[in-house]
Amino acid sequence: MNAEHFHYFDHNATTPVAPEVVAAMLPLFSEWWGNPSSAYRFAHEISRRVDLAREQVATLLGAEPGEIVFTSCGTESNNTALHSALQTHPDRRHIVTTAVEHSANLKCCEALQRRGYEVTFLPVSAAGTLDLAGLERAIRPDTAIVSVMLANNETGVIFPVAEVAAICRRRGVLCHTDAVQAPGKMPLGVRALGVDFLSLSAHKLNAPKGIGLLYVRRKTRFQPYLVGGHQERGRRGGTENVPYIVGFGRAAELAMSRLEEENTRVRALRDRLENTVLATIPSAFRNGAAQPRLPNTTNLGFAGIESEAALMLLDQLGICASAGSACTTGSLEPSHVLAAMGIEAARARSSLRFSLGVENTTEDVDYLLQHLPVVIAKLRALSPTV
Ligand SMILES: *Cc1c(COP(=O)(O)O)cnc(C)c1O
């Protein structure tokens, strides 16, 4: 089988590595393979490249290079932020988060609960939006950190993180945001957001899997999660993953230069896909608010079908989509995000997520629009309930 035979609509799960990113990484495997911490000039060449990548990702975020800690993934970044807040505030044992976070945050919070910490999982509206008054009420004197994602990976719904951070500042509580889905899809500035911590992952950004970062606002008290060498100024032990860091830097540059395109061309493709499906497939519905929303994501339900069966038929046609998060696919549990929105289980289990990316073409969308109605009709003919 050949990769060109796939029509890929699952960019919120992962993205292809851009050729420019591969090209930027290769010399770090072949020629410049040294340890950036060593003292000779050969190593200085390597550390210079890490510094450049740090500047590139800092520029993407409107941050200072010294505020960037490279990690192994978005999951590690989220775990690190929560861990640090609890370690630096041992008298505070409460966390506020939302019921619709990625499992990289939810499961970490659940593990902390089992270790005796208290967690408030804020509810969302039927459209997947967050109530700021409810968030403010949930903050207690012993709240160590509020962690609210910037854009939801399943619905694309964008949370008002700047307002959340303003509340946190007023109440003297640290604020973290999982912004993994945001870069390249919406403007992203840590000063405007006003958060203390922000997580990114490179593989959602046309760079490799296994590299991420945590923005730590200057002067924020910090405790490392991985304790070891003095790398990352003592904030994350472990020899730097130099090629991937360099790739991440290049991808950050590309994401900034492509933001305009993702916001116009990809949004137009997504809107055509969504509008056509809603107008032509009977009993189709969208999950989540239309706005504010990521320009690449649509979450669509088709009353009377099972998403797992639809995904199998689509897969046979070379169409890659998902039923919510890749991290929960395979379980027949309805998505925790759709459940938190109060969508009944059968409707949630009839839902599919399509997430587009920079390499999607009009032909991809045409192909999907040609086959999806047939797939849905076929499944409905098998099911007596509609
Ligand atoms: C993919 C994703 C993560 C996890 O990132 P990894 O690098 O795969 O650990 C975290 N949060 C969100 C919102 C994501 O979409």
The ligand as a MOL file (V3000), in Angstrom:
LIG
                    3D

  0  0  0     0  0            999 V3000
M  V30 BEGIN CTAB
M  V30 COUNTS 15 15 0 0 0
M  V30 BEGIN ATOM
M  V30 1 C -2.2100 15.5270 21.0530 0
M  V30 2 C -2.5810 16.3250 22.2390 0
M  V30 3 C -1.8610 16.1990 23.4420 0
M  V30 4 C -0.7660 15.1840 23.6380 0
M  V30 5 O 0.4290 15.5230 23.0070 0
M  V30 6 P 1.5450 14.3710 22.8800 0
M  V30 7 O 2.7300 15.0740 22.3300 0
M  V30 8 O 0.9820 13.3370 21.9690 0
M  V30 9 O 1.7870 13.8600 24.2660 0
M  V30 10 C -2.2360 16.9910 24.5030 0
M  V30 11 N -3.2540 17.8520 24.4010 0
M  V30 12 C -3.9660 18.0090 23.2740 0
M  V30 13 C -5.0740 19.0000 23.2320 0
M  V30 14 C -3.6560 17.2420 22.1620 0
M  V30 15 O -4.3720 17.3810 21.0470 0
M  V30 END ATOM
M  V30 BEGIN BOND
M  V30 1 1 1 2
M  V30 2 1 2 3
M  V30 3 2 2 14
M  V30 4 1 3 4
M  V30 5 2 3 10
M  V30 6 1 4 5
M  V30 7 1 5 6
M  V30 8 2 6 7
M  V30 9 1 6 8
M  V30 10 1 6 9
M  V30 11 1 10 11
M  V30 12 2 11 12
M  V30 13 1 12 13
M  V30 14 1 12 14
M  V30 15 1 14 15
M  V30 END BOND
M  V30 END CTAB
M  END
